[in-house]
Amino acid sequence: MLLKELLEGLPGLRAEGPLERTVTGVTADSRRVSPGMVFVAVPGENHDGHDFISTAIDRGAAAVICERNGFSSGRATKVKVADARLALAVASANFHGHPSRKLKVIGVTGTNGKTTVSFMVKHILETAGIHAGLLGTIRYEIGDRVLPAQRTTPEASEIQHYMAQMVRAGCGACVMEVSSHALAQKRVHGVEFDLAVFTNLTQDHLDFHGDMESYFEAKKELFKAAARGSKRGATILNVDDSFGLRLARETDVEIQLTYGVDAQARLRAVGIELEPEATRFIAETPAGSFPVTMPLIGRHNIYNALAAIGAGLALEVPVATIQSALRTLPSVPGRLERICAGQPFGVFVDYAHTEDALQHVLRTVREITPGRVLLACGCGGARDTDKRAKMGRVAALLADYTLITSDNPRRESPAAIAAQIEGGFRSVRPDQFSVELDRARAIRQLIEIARPGDTVLIAGKGHETYQEFEDTVVPFDDCVHAREALEEIGWGEPELAEAA
């Protein structure tokens, strides 16, 4: 591809040097530059790409896209733009031939539920015979390859690269979790969406966005992106959520389906039956009413299922196929993941790391627990600090006993984080909690004190297999530690059951 072709659609660029030269790729990571590639100098949160321009040139960059001058480009063509992040997204889509135009692309955004909804939608598509790729928090699935996820939504250049690989692998669709960070940083600007799904909006990431209004405006960008492309994508909106109602009023995209349990939505769940091993309800839809049975438990998973049903209907998947897919849903790692070793009490691992998510999962396990609910939870460091006391209050209200422990403290003091959670807990009640900063020990202690009929809930990290301390990442898996604790107290060789 010629450099001038790579730059098509970029507004207000100024170039110094030849544009007829051949380029071999595009990246914002100077370490990945090889001869002939284009380096985009993106100003980041921790590092500024402009500081690595000389490295990229030394590694053979054919061109540098930047926002400011002040460097010698040598033989590389210098392309100055107003917005390097936008340039990265546009150039990446151009280089890979706009692969999103060759796929049915479903974008899922919201504070909670993105991962489960994405897994559900992918399973519905696969059940319908549509090979679907996946980009999300837990992993990236490209054809038959499974890659560990570095972040919920990859960088713009990686998104286009992965989508191009999906096309080559014969995928007909891509289901993508779209984070608020990705939207704010224009990572999906070059993606054309067939469907944009909104799950909910509750407090999280305010360390990045500042306030809930800015957080909402970032989420709204997905629906603007859906309107931008040639597809004029449709939307699936949770109107039981006040921000979903706002989106329904403010979006420029055709509203394909609104969904909810309490609101007057086009897609509703009625006749709900919540059981320890399954959830049943009647889905009332524009295509008629039909029964749904799924192995996931909890009211929050009814919302997730409604979003997935809406996506399936919008993509013209037959109702019988949607029913079959939901009935045979595979487990979602770290989402109310049940650990079984024959013990007479429940053990679940869940990713709940916001006030709203913790509230939902605690209410779910309360409904299936005849005994006590025993909780281990913490909060991540270097993130939204306001939610810590709120999560402590939720734990105090809904758990019978809580061990406050470490999550990913990063560069903060684990004890200081725990103290903030404890403050929220004490505002509700002064007892029925302890602090144990060693997460493995906290898990073991709860399992040791569990009695028949109790439920142990290990919240916050879910599928993650590490802990972050300062600049160190150490292996840590809640599921592994729960299994080991069960084995140590004599419950045999644990096996992972189907996730609830």
C-alpha positions as CSV (number, residue, x, y, z in Angstrom):
1,M,0.0,0.0,0.0
2,L,1.2,3.5,-0.8
3,L,1.4,6.1,2.0
4,K,-1.0,8.4,0.3
5,E,-3.6,5.5,0.4
6,L,-3.0,4.9,4.0
7,L,-3.7,8.6,4.8
8,E,-7.1,8.8,2.9
9,G,-9.8,10.3,5.0
10,L,-7.5,12.1,7.4
11,P,-8.5,15.8,7.7
12,G,-6.0,18.7,7.7
13,L,-2.8,16.7,7.4
14,R,0.5,18.4,6.3
15,A,3.2,16.2,4.8
16,E,6.9,16.7,4.4
17,G,8.4,14.1,2.2
18,P,7.1,11.6,-0.5
19,L,3.6,10.2,-0.2
20,E,4.1,7.7,-3.1
21,R,6.3,5.4,-1.0
22,T,5.2,1.9,-0.1
23,V,4.4,1.2,3.5
24,T,4.3,-2.2,5.2
25,G,2.2,-1.6,8.4
26,V,1.1,0.9,11.0
27,T,1.8,1.0,14.8
28,A,1.9,3.3,17.8
29,D,4.5,1.1,19.5
30,S,8.0,2.1,18.5
31,R,9.2,-1.3,19.7
32,R,7.2,-3.0,16.9
33,V,8.5,-0.8,14.1
34,S,10.2,-2.6,11.3
35,P,11.5,-1.2,8.0
36,G,8.7,0.3,5.9
37,M,6.2,0.7,8.7
38,V,4.4,3.9,9.7
39,F,4.8,5.1,13.3
40,V,2.0,7.1,14.9
41,A,3.2,9.3,17.8
42,V,0.3,9.1,20.2
43,P,0.3,11.1,23.4
44,G,-0.6,8.6,26.1
45,E,-1.5,8.6,29.8
46,N,2.0,7.6,30.9
47,H,4.2,8.0,27.8
48,D,4.2,10.3,24.9
49,G,4.8,8.7,21.5
50,H,6.7,11.8,20.4
51,D,9.5,10.9,22.7
52,F,10.0,7.7,20.7
53,I,10.1,9.1,17.2
54,S,13.8,8.8,16.9
55,T,13.7,5.2,18.0
56,A,11.0,4.5,15.3
57,I,13.1,6.2,12.6
58,D,16.2,4.3,13.7
59,R,14.2,1.1,13.3
60,G,13.3,2.0,9.7
61,A,10.0,3.8,9.8
62,A,9.0,5.0,6.4
63,A,6.8,7.7,7.8
64,V,5.9,9.3,11.1
65,I,2.5,10.7,11.9
66,C,2.7,13.2,14.7
67,E,0.9,16.2,16.3
68,R,3.9,18.5,16.7
69,N,7.3,19.3,15.1
70,G,10.6,19.5,16.8
71,F,12.4,16.4,15.5
72,S,14.4,15.4,12.4
73,S,12.5,12.9,10.3
74,G,15.6,11.9,8.3
75,R,14.5,9.8,5.4
76,A,11.0,9.2,6.8
77,T,8.1,11.2,5.6
78,K,6.7,13.5,8.3
79,V,2.9,13.8,8.5
80,K,1.5,16.3,10.9
81,V,-2.1,15.9,12.1
82,A,-4.3,17.5,14.7
83,D,-5.3,14.2,16.3
84,A,-2.8,11.3,16.3
85,R,-5.3,8.9,17.9
86,L,-7.8,9.6,15.1
87,A,-5.0,9.2,12.6
88,L,-4.0,5.8,14.1
89,A,-7.6,4.6,13.8
90,V,-8.1,5.8,10.2
91,A,-4.7,4.7,9.0
92,S,-5.1,1.2,10.5
93,A,-8.6,0.7,8.9
94,N,-7.2,1.9,5.6
95,F,-4.1,-0.4,5.8
96,H,-6.2,-3.5,6.5
97,G,-8.9,-2.7,3.9
98,H,-11.7,-1.9,6.4
99,P,-12.3,-5.5,7.5
100,S,-15.3,-4.4,9.6
101,R,-17.2,-3.9,6.4
102,K,-16.9,-7.6,5.7
103,L,-18.2,-8.7,9.1
104,K,-21.3,-8.3,11.1
105,V,-19.9,-6.3,14.0
106,I,-21.7,-6.2,17.4
107,G,-20.3,-3.7,19.9
108,V,-21.3,-4.1,23.6
109,T,-20.7,-1.3,26.0
110,G,-21.8,-0.6,29.6
111,T,-20.3,-0.7,33.1
112,N,-21.4,-4.3,33.9
113,G,-22.4,-7.2,31.8
114,K,-20.3,-6.6,28.7
115,T,-18.4,-9.9,28.9
116,T,-21.4,-12.1,29.6
117,V,-23.5,-10.5,26.9
118,S,-20.6,-10.8,24.4
119,F,-20.2,-14.5,25.2
120,M,-24.0,-15.0,24.9
121,V,-24.2,-13.2,21.5
122,K,-21.2,-15.2,20.2
123,H,-22.8,-18.5,21.3
124,I,-26.1,-17.5,19.6
125,L,-24.3,-16.7,16.3
126,E,-22.2,-19.9,16.5
127,T,-25.4,-21.9,17.1
128,A,-26.9,-20.3,14.0
129,G,-23.9,-21.4,12.0
130,I,-22.2,-18.0,11.9
131,H,-18.5,-18.3,12.8
132,A,-17.8,-15.3,15.1
133,G,-14.7,-13.8,16.4
134,L,-14.5,-12.2,19.9
135,L,-12.6,-9.3,21.4
136,G,-13.1,-8.8,25.1
137,T,-11.9,-8.7,28.7
138,I,-11.1,-12.4,29.1
139,R,-9.7,-13.3,25.7
140,Y,-9.5,-12.6,22.0
141,E,-10.9,-15.3,19.7
142,I,-9.7,-15.1,16.0
143,G,-10.9,-18.0,14.0
144,D,-9.7,-21.1,15.8
145,R,-7.0,-19.1,17.7
146,V,-7.4,-18.0,21.3
147,L,-5.2,-15.2,22.6
148,P,-5.0,-13.7,26.1
149,A,-6.5,-10.3,26.3
150,Q,-4.2,-7.5,27.2
151,R,-7.1,-5.1,27.7
152,T,-10.9,-5.1,27.2
153,T,-10.7,-3.3,23.8
154,P,-7.4,-3.5,21.9
155,E,-5.5,-0.5,20.4
156,A,-6.9,0.7,17.1
157,S,-4.2,-0.9,15.0
158,E,-4.7,-4.2,16.8
159,I,-8.5,-4.1,16.3
160,Q,-8.1,-3.8,12.6
161,H,-5.4,-6.4,12.5
162,Y,-7.5,-8.9,14.4
163,M,-10.6,-8.2,12.3
164,A,-8.6,-8.7,9.1
165,Q,-7.5,-12.1,10.5
166,M,-11.1,-12.9,11.4
167,V,-12.1,-12.3,7.8
168,R,-9.2,-14.5,6.5
169,A,-10.3,-17.2,9.0
170,G,-13.8,-17.3,7.5
171,C,-15.6,-15.5,10.3
172,G,-18.8,-13.8,9.4
173,A,-19.1,-11.7,12.6
174,C,-17.1,-10.1,15.3
175,V,-18.5,-9.5,18.9
176,M,-16.5,-6.8,20.6
177,E,-16.6,-5.4,24.2
178,V,-16.2,-1.7,23.8
179,S,-14.8,0.0,26.9
180,S,-15.2,3.7,27.8
181,H,-11.5,4.2,27.6
182,A,-11.4,2.8,24.1
183,L,-14.2,5.1,23.1
184,A,-12.6,8.2,24.7
185,Q,-9.3,7.3,22.9
186,K,-10.9,6.7,19.5
187,R,-9.8,3.1,19.3
188,V,-12.9,2.0,17.5
189,H,-13.2,5.1,15.2
190,G,-12.4,3.0,12.1
191,V,-14.9,0.3,12.9
192,E,-18.3,0.1,11.3
193,F,-20.9,-1.4,13.6
194,D,-24.0,-3.4,12.7
195,L,-25.3,-3.4,16.3
196,A,-24.5,-1.3,19.3
197,V,-25.6,-2.7,22.6
198,F,-25.9,-0.8,25.9
199,T,-26.1,-2.8,29.2
200,N,-26.1,-0.2,32.0
201,L,-24.0,2.6,33.5
202,T,-23.0,2.8,37.1
203,Q,-20.0,4.3,38.9
204,D,-16.6,3.2,37.7
205,H,-13.6,4.6,36.0
206,L,-14.2,8.1,37.4
207,D,-10.5,8.4,38.0
208,F,-10.3,8.5,34.2
209,H,-13.5,10.3,33.2
210,G,-13.9,12.7,36.2
211,D,-17.7,12.5,36.6
212,M,-20.7,10.4,35.5
213,E,-21.7,12.8,32.8
214,S,-18.3,12.5,31.1
215,Y,-18.5,8.7,31.5
216,F,-21.9,8.7,29.8
217,E,-20.7,10.9,27.0
218,A,-17.8,8.5,26.4
219,K,-20.2,5.5,26.2
220,K,-22.4,7.5,23.8
221,E,-19.5,7.6,21.3
222,L,-20.3,3.9,20.4
223,F,-23.7,4.9,19.1
224,K,-22.2,7.8,17.2
225,A,-19.7,5.4,15.7
226,A,-22.6,3.1,14.7
227,A,-24.3,6.0,12.9
228,R,-21.1,7.2,11.2
229,G,-20.4,4.2,8.9
230,S,-22.2,3.0,5.8
231,K,-24.1,0.3,7.8
232,R,-26.1,2.8,9.9
233,G,-26.1,0.3,12.7
234,A,-29.0,-0.4,15.0
235,T,-29.1,-0.3,18.8
236,I,-30.1,-2.5,21.7
237,L,-30.8,-0.4,24.8
238,N,-31.5,-1.3,28.4
239,V,-34.2,1.2,29.3
240,D,-34.5,0.0,32.9
241,D,-31.3,2.0,33.3
242,S,-31.8,5.8,33.3
243,F,-28.8,6.3,31.1
244,G,-30.2,3.8,28.6
245,L,-33.4,5.9,28.5
246,R,-31.3,9.0,27.7
247,L,-29.5,7.1,24.9
248,A,-32.9,6.2,23.5
249,R,-33.8,9.9,23.4
250,E,-30.4,11.2,22.3
251,T,-29.1,8.6,19.8
252,D,-29.0,9.3,16.1
253,V,-29.2,5.6,15.3
254,E,-32.4,3.8,14.6
255,I,-33.5,2.1,17.8
256,Q,-33.9,-1.5,16.9
257,L,-34.9,-2.8,20.3
258,T,-35.3,-1.5,23.9
259,Y,-35.2,-4.1,26.6
260,G,-36.0,-4.3,30.3
261,V,-37.9,-6.0,33.1
262,D,-39.5,-3.1,34.8
263,A,-39.9,-0.6,32.0
264,Q,-42.3,-0.7,29.0
265,A,-39.7,-1.9,26.6
266,R,-40.1,-3.7,23.2
267,L,-38.3,-6.7,24.6
268,R,-39.3,-7.8,28.1
269,A,-38.9,-10.7,30.5
270,V,-42.0,-11.8,32.4
271,G,-42.9,-14.9,34.4
272,I,-39.4,-15.0,35.9
273,E,-38.3,-18.1,37.9
274,L,-34.9,-17.9,39.7
275,E,-33.6,-21.3,40.7
276,P,-30.2,-22.5,42.2
277,E,-29.2,-24.1,39.0
278,A,-31.1,-22.3,36.2
279,T,-33.1,-19.2,35.3
280,R,-36.4,-19.3,33.4
281,F,-38.6,-16.6,32.0
282,I,-40.9,-15.7,29.1
283,A,-39.3,-13.3,26.5
284,E,-42.0,-10.9,25.1
285,T,-40.6,-9.6,21.8
286,P,-41.7,-8.0,18.5
287,A,-41.3,-11.6,17.1
288,G,-43.7,-13.0,19.6
289,S,-43.4,-14.5,23.1
290,F,-41.3,-17.6,23.8
291,P,-39.9,-19.4,26.9
292,V,-36.2,-19.1,27.8
293,T,-34.2,-21.5,30.1
294,M,-30.5,-20.9,30.7
295,P,-27.9,-22.3,33.2
296,L,-26.9,-18.8,34.4
297,I,-28.5,-17.6,37.6
298,G,-29.5,-14.2,38.9
299,R,-31.7,-11.3,37.9
300,H,-28.7,-9.5,36.4
301,N,-28.3,-12.4,33.9
302,I,-31.9,-11.9,32.8
303,Y,-30.8,-8.5,31.6
304,N,-27.8,-9.9,29.9
305,A,-29.9,-12.5,28.2
306,L,-32.4,-9.9,27.0
307,A,-29.6,-7.9,25.4
308,A,-28.3,-11.1,23.7
309,I,-31.8,-12.0,22.5
310,G,-32.2,-8.5,21.1
311,A,-29.0,-8.9,19.2
312,G,-30.0,-12.2,17.9
313,L,-33.4,-10.9,16.7
314,A,-31.8,-7.8,15.1
315,L,-29.4,-10.1,13.2
316,E,-32.4,-12.3,12.1
317,V,-31.4,-15.4,14.0
318,P,-34.5,-17.7,14.3
319,V,-36.2,-17.8,17.7
320,A,-35.7,-21.5,18.0
321,T,-31.9,-21.1,17.5
322,I,-31.8,-18.3,20.2
323,Q,-33.7,-20.6,22.6
324,S,-31.3,-23.5,21.9
325,A,-28.2,-21.3,22.3
326,L,-29.3,-19.9,25.7
327,R,-30.2,-23.4,27.0
328,T,-26.7,-24.6,26.1
329,L,-24.7,-21.5,27.2
330,P,-21.1,-22.4,28.2
331,S,-19.7,-21.0,31.4
332,V,-18.2,-17.5,31.4
333,P,-14.9,-17.6,33.3
334,G,-15.0,-15.6,36.5
335,R,-18.7,-14.7,36.3
336,L,-20.4,-16.5,39.2
337,E,-18.1,-19.4,38.5
338,R,-19.0,-22.3,40.8
339,I,-16.2,-24.3,42.4
340,C,-17.3,-27.8,43.3
341,A,-15.5,-30.6,45.2
342,G,-18.6,-32.2,46.8
343,Q,-18.6,-29.8,49.7
344,P,-22.0,-29.0,51.4
345,F,-21.7,-25.3,50.8
346,G,-21.4,-23.1,47.7
347,V,-18.2,-21.5,46.5
348,F,-18.3,-18.9,43.7
349,V,-15.7,-16.6,42.1
350,D,-17.0,-13.4,40.5
351,Y,-15.5,-10.4,38.8
352,A,-17.8,-7.9,40.6
353,H,-15.6,-4.9,41.2
354,T,-18.2,-2.1,41.3
355,E,-20.8,-1.2,43.8
356,D,-23.6,-2.1,41.4
357,A,-22.1,-5.4,40.3
358,L,-21.3,-6.5,43.9
359,Q,-24.9,-5.6,44.9
360,H,-26.3,-7.8,42.1
361,V,-24.1,-10.8,42.7
362,L,-24.7,-10.7,46.5
363,R,-28.5,-10.5,46.0
364,T,-28.2,-13.5,43.6
365,V,-26.3,-15.7,46.0
366,R,-28.6,-14.6,48.8
367,E,-31.6,-16.0,46.9
368,I,-30.0,-19.5,46.6
369,T,-28.4,-19.6,50.1
370,P,-30.3,-21.1,53.0
371,G,-27.3,-20.3,55.4
372,R,-24.8,-17.5,55.6
373,V,-23.2,-15.5,52.7
374,L,-19.5,-15.2,53.4
375,L,-17.7,-12.6,51.3
376,A,-14.1,-11.9,50.4
377,C,-13.6,-8.6,48.5
378,G,-11.3,-5.7,47.9
379,C,-10.8,-2.8,45.5
380,G,-8.1,-2.1,43.0
381,G,-5.5,0.6,43.5
382,A,-4.8,3.6,41.3
383,R,-8.5,3.5,40.2
384,D,-11.7,5.2,41.2
385,T,-11.4,5.7,45.0
386,D,-14.9,6.9,45.6
387,K,-16.4,3.5,45.1
388,R,-14.5,1.9,47.9
389,A,-16.6,3.0,50.8
390,K,-19.7,2.3,48.7
391,M,-18.6,-1.2,48.1
392,G,-18.0,-1.6,51.9
393,R,-21.6,-0.4,52.6
394,V,-23.0,-3.0,50.1
395,A,-21.0,-5.7,51.7
396,A,-22.2,-4.7,55.2
397,L,-25.9,-4.7,54.0
398,L,-25.9,-7.9,52.0
399,A,-23.2,-10.3,53.3
400,D,-23.4,-12.0,56.7
401,Y,-19.6,-11.9,57.2
402,T,-16.9,-10.1,55.1
403,L,-13.2,-10.5,54.9
404,I,-11.8,-7.3,53.3
405,T,-8.7,-8.2,51.4
406,S,-6.3,-7.0,48.7
407,D,-7.3,-6.9,45.0
408,N,-4.7,-5.3,42.7
409,P,-3.3,-2.6,45.0
410,R,-0.8,-1.5,42.3
411,R,1.1,1.5,43.7
412,E,-1.2,2.1,46.7
413,S,-1.0,0.7,50.2
414,P,-3.3,-2.4,50.5
415,A,-3.9,-1.4,54.1
416,A,-5.0,2.1,53.1
417,I,-7.4,0.7,50.4
418,A,-8.8,-1.7,53.0
419,A,-9.3,1.2,55.5
420,Q,-11.5,3.0,52.9
421,I,-13.6,-0.1,52.4
422,E,-13.8,-0.6,56.1
423,G,-15.0,3.0,56.6
424,G,-18.0,2.3,54.4
425,F,-18.7,-1.0,56.1
426,R,-18.6,0.6,59.6
427,S,-21.1,3.3,58.5
428,V,-23.7,0.5,58.3
429,R,-22.6,-1.8,61.1
430,P,-19.4,-2.1,63.2
431,D,-19.0,-5.8,63.3
432,Q,-19.2,-9.0,61.2
433,F,-16.0,-8.2,59.2
434,S,-12.3,-8.6,59.4
435,V,-9.3,-7.4,57.4
436,E,-6.9,-10.0,55.9
437,L,-4.7,-8.5,53.3
438,D,-3.3,-11.8,52.1
439,R,-5.9,-12.8,49.6
440,A,-5.0,-16.5,49.5
441,R,-5.3,-16.6,53.3
442,A,-8.6,-14.8,53.2
443,I,-10.0,-17.3,50.7
444,R,-8.8,-20.2,52.9
445,Q,-10.3,-18.7,56.1
446,L,-13.7,-18.3,54.6
447,I,-13.8,-21.8,53.2
448,E,-12.6,-23.2,56.6
449,I,-15.5,-21.5,58.5
450,A,-18.2,-22.3,55.9
451,R,-21.0,-24.6,57.2
452,P,-23.5,-26.7,55.3
453,G,-25.9,-24.4,53.4
454,D,-23.5,-21.4,53.4
455,T,-22.1,-19.7,50.3
456,V,-18.6,-18.3,50.0
457,L,-18.3,-15.5,47.4
458,I,-14.9,-14.4,46.3
459,A,-15.4,-11.1,44.5
460,G,-13.4,-8.6,42.5
461,K,-10.9,-10.5,40.3
462,G,-13.0,-13.2,38.5
463,H,-11.1,-14.5,35.5
464,E,-7.8,-12.7,36.3
465,T,-4.8,-14.9,37.0
466,Y,-2.5,-12.3,38.6
467,Q,-2.2,-9.6,41.2
468,E,-0.4,-6.3,40.7
469,F,1.8,-4.9,43.5
470,E,3.8,-1.8,42.7
471,D,5.4,-2.5,39.4
472,T,5.3,-6.3,39.9
473,V,2.7,-8.7,38.5
474,V,2.5,-12.0,40.4
475,P,0.5,-15.1,39.5
476,F,-2.8,-15.4,41.4
477,D,-6.0,-17.2,40.5
478,D,-9.0,-17.1,42.8
479,C,-10.3,-20.3,41.4
480,V,-7.0,-22.1,41.9
481,H,-6.8,-20.9,45.5
482,A,-10.4,-21.9,46.3
483,R,-9.8,-25.4,44.9
484,E,-6.6,-25.8,46.9
485,A,-8.4,-24.6,50.1
486,L,-11.2,-27.1,49.5
487,E,-8.7,-29.9,49.0
488,E,-6.7,-29.0,52.1
489,I,-9.8,-29.4,54.3
490,G,-10.6,-32.8,52.8
491,W,-13.1,-32.2,50.0
492,G,-11.2,-34.3,47.5
493,E,-9.9,-33.4,44.0
494,P,-12.0,-30.3,43.1
495,E,-13.6,-30.0,39.7
496,L,-14.9,-26.9,38.1
497,A,-18.6,-27.2,37.6
498,E,-20.6,-25.4,35.0
499,A,-20.7,-21.7,35.9
500,A,-23.9,-20.5,37.4
